[in-house]
Amino acid sequence: MNLLTFRFAPSPNGELHLGHAHSVLLNRKLADAFAGRMLLRMEDIDTTRCTPAFKTGILRDLAWLGVAWEGKVRRQSEHFGNYEAVLHRLIDEELVYPAFMSRGEIRAFIAESGGGGRDWPRDPDGVPLYPRADKTLSTQERKRRIAHGLPFAWRLDVDAAMQRIAAPLTWLEYDDEALSGTHRVEARPQDWGDVIVARREIPTSYHLAVVVDDALQQITHVVRGSDLYSATAVQRVLQKLLGLPEPAYFHHRLILDAEGRKLSKSAGDTGIAALRNAGVTPETVRRMAKL
């Protein structure tokens, strides 16, 4: 059997909370159980919100919890060249296109559609799908807008992508935290519409960077929260288009607050640093994280 490789990949735009503790401890537990390894990645492509202080805080929290990882920490902000090279492949193969509509323009376009936008299709997160208007622009018009410095994002042409694949698209999902059984899940990237894969100023997005990194780091098992379950479809289509290996997935349960809400960094929910400063022990945090 090949060496099983797991990863914990937080975005350092806030402090870790109990939900992160559950995820990293589960990944570490599985790596140990299968005599594999666990890697640490900082998903910090947003160089404005992802600060050195938050990065330092993550390392401090993990050390306090007693979580170890193998190898050097991969920081995405140091590898934009990797993502840009892959982006140019997608551009050259006409699988992405420049999209110029701002959020306000998107809202206005949808509002002017039939029914005032009430029947406009939405992605699994409830966000309206991007209008198809930019797909009709000529190559000359696209180049003119880019040359004039108009802001834009590179969006995946999901219709062209699925035509290129021309085969059923699925992923392998484990049934439980023990990784004791599996089933195949139909991947439906069409449900997300033409997602952003890069921006003019940043040559990647979360989806593009994560599939490139998982391949470069030889990740065999992606164990993460169930809030990313549906997004796996987008990553699977990118893996297929780019000829990248397919990891196996397990989307674990989320740790919820007393009102049943998902914990959030932005809301400062049950931060590990705050618990530590309050005198809570690592052992207690492990119990609170339900692992």
N, C-alpha and C positions, 0 to 999 in steps of 0.2 A: 504493500500500500504506500502511495506517495505521502510525504509529510503533510499533514493537515495544517493549514495556516489560517488563523483567525485575525481579526483586527478590531481595534476600538478607534473610532474616528470622530472625535468631537469637533465642533466648530467653536473656536475660542472667541466668541462674541458675548460671553457672559460666564457666570460661575456654574460649575457642575452642581447638579441636584441629585436627589435620591434616584430619579429615573436613570441618570447616567451611571450612578453607582451600581444599580441592578444590571445594566448592560455590560459594563466593563467586568464586573465580577463573574457574570455568566460566561463571557468570552474567555476569561482566564480559567475558569473551572473546566470548560470544555477543552481548551488547549491542553490542560494538564491531564484530563481524563483520557484523551486520545494520543498522548505523548506527542503533541504537536507544538506549535508556537503561536504566540499572540504578538502582533505588531501594533505600534501606536502611530497614528497619523493625525496631524493638525490640519483640518479642512478650513484653511484661512485665506481663500481666494478674495474674500471681501476685506481688503487691507485697511479699510476705514474703520469698520466695526470690530474687526479681530485685532486686539491690541496685545502688546508684549505683556502687559499686566495680567490679562486673562490667560495667556499661554503659561506664564509662570505659575498662576494659580492652579491650573489643571495639573501640572507636574507636582505641585505641592500636595494637592488633594489625593492624587494617586499614590504618592509615596506614603502619605499618612494612612491610607487604607491598606497599605501593604501589597499593592498591585505592582507586579513587575512585568516588563515586556522585553522582547528580544530585539536586538538590532538598534539602529539609529532611528530617531523620530523623523518621519517624513513630513515636511512642511510644504503644503501645496504652493504657497507664495514663492517658493524657491525653484519651482519647476514649470513656470509658465511656458517655457520653450517646448516642453513635452506636449502640452495641450495645444499650443499653436500649430505644431506640425500635424497633429491629428485633425484639427479644424480645417487646415488647408486641403487635406485629403477629401473632406466632406464638401468643401467649396468646389474643388476641381471636378468632383463627381456629380455636381449639381444636386446634392441631397439637402442643402441648406440654402436659404435666401436671405437677403437683408430686409429687415422689417422696420419701417420708419414710424409707425403710429405710436404716439405717446399714450399714457394711460387715459388722459382726458379725451384724446381723439378716439380711443377704443370705446370709451363709455358713450360718447356722442354718436358714434357709428352704430352701436348696438341699440341705443335709444331710438334712433331714427328708423330702425328695421321694423318689420311688421309686428304689431302687438306691443310696440314700445320696448322691445327687448325681453319681454316676459318669457317668451318661448325660445330664447337664444340658448344653444347648447352650452353646458358647463362641464368642467372637468371633475374628477372625483373629489376635489377639495372645494367644489362649489364656485370656482372662478370661471367667468365666461371665456369660451375659447376665442383665440385670436381670429379676427376677420381674415378672409382670404384675399382682400383687396390688393395687398402688395404682391401677390403671386402673378397678377396680370401686368405688372410694370415691365416695360422692355428693358433689356440689358443696358441700353444707352441711357434710359432714364435712371436706372439704379446707379450707374457710374456717375451720372451728373449730380445726383443727390449726395452721394458719398464725397465727391470732389468738393462740393460746397459745404462740407462739414456738418451735414445734418446728422443728428444722433440716430443710431440704429442698433438693432440687435440681430445676430444671426439666429434664425429659427429653422428647426428641422422641418423639412417638407415631408410630413408623415405619410401622405399618400404615395409619394415617390419612393419613400423608404420601404413601405410594405409591398409595392410592386417589385422593387428590386429583390426583396427577400423571397417573395412568391412561394411561401411555405408556412405551415402553422408555426407560431411562435409561442414557446412555453418557457417556464422555469421550474426547477426542482425545488420543492418546498418540504422541509421536515415537519413532522406531525407534532413534535413535542420537544421540550428542553433537553431531553436525553438523546435527541437525534436518533430515535429508535425506528422510525419509519418515514417514508416519503410519499409524495404524490406530485403529479404534474399540474401546474396551474397555467391556464390560458393567459397569455400576455396580450393586452389590448392597448397598445400605445395610441391608437386612434382616439381613445376616450380622453386623452390629454390634449389633442389637437397639435398644432405646430409649436412645440415648446422651444424656449430659448436654449441654445447650446453655447452661445458666447455673446459677448458684447464688444462694441468698438474699442473700448478702453481696457477690457479684460478678455483675453482670448480663450475663455472657457466659461462654463457654468458648473453648478453642482453636479448635474447629471454627466456631463462630459468628463470632468475631472475624476469623478469616482470610478468610472469604468476604466479609464486609463490607469489610474493608480492601482486598482484591484488587479489588473493584468500585470503591471510592472512589479508589484510586490508579491505576485503569485499567490494571491488570496484564494483559498479553496472553499471557504465557508464564510458567508456574510451573515452574522447574527446581529440583529438590530431591532428597534421598536416596531410594533405593528402599525404605527402611523406612516411608515414608509412602504407598507405592503403594496399599495396600488402603484406607487412610483417605480416599482421594480420593472414594470412593463416598458417604461421609457429607457431604462438602462439596458434591458435585454435587446431592444431594437438597435441601440448604439453598439452593443457588443457584437451583434450579428453583422451589422454593416461594416464594422472595422475588423472583423475576423479575430476578435478577442475571445479568450476562453470564458466559458460559462461557470461561475461559481455556484455552489448550492446555497440555499437561503433558509434561514429560520427567522421569522418575525415574532419576537417575544411579546408577552403582555406588557402593558404600560403600568407604571406606578401612578395611582391617582390620588388626588387630595380628598379631604373629607366630603367635599361637594361632588366628587366624581369627575373632577376636571383633570386633564393631563397636566403634569407639572411643566412649568415654563420658566426659562431663564429670565425672560423679560419681566416676569411678575415676581422674581426673587423667591420662588417657591422652594422651601426646604433645602437651602443651599448647604453643601457639605462644609464649606468654610464656616458658615454661621453655626452649624451644629458643633463643629470642632471648637470654635471660640466659646460656645456655651458649656463646654466641658463634656460633651457626649463622646464616648469612646468609639474607636473604629469597630469594635465588636458589636456595639449597639447599632451603629449605622448599617452594618451588614444585615442585622436582623430587621431593621426598618426597611431596608431595600428588598426584603423578602427573598434573600438568597443565603 
